[in-house]
Amino acid sequence: MEQEEGWDNEVDMLQNEVLYIPASTN
C-alpha cells in the first residue's frame, strides 16, 4: 500500500508538470 501511495504521488507530480508545461508555453 505504501508503494501504491508513492506511485500516486509521482503520477500526480507528473500530471501537474505535463499540465504546467503546455500552460506555460501557451
C-alpha positions in Angstrom: 0.0 0.0 0.0 2.9 2.3 0.8 4.3 1.8 -2.7 0.9 2.4 -4.3 0.7 5.8 -2.5 4.2 6.7 -3.6 3.2 5.9 -7.2 0.1 8.1 -6.9 2.2 11.0 -5.7 4.6 10.6 -8.6 1.8 10.3 -11.1 0.2 13.5 -9.6 3.5 15.3 -9.9 4.0 14.1 -13.5 0.5 15.1 -14.5 0.9 18.5 -12.8 4.1 19.1 -14.8 2.6 17.9 -18.0 -0.3 20.3 -17.5 2.0 23.1 -16.5 4.3 22.8 -19.5 1.6 23.5 -22.1 0.1 26.2 -19.9 3.4 27.9 -19.7 4.2 27.7 -23.4 0.8 28.9 -24.4 
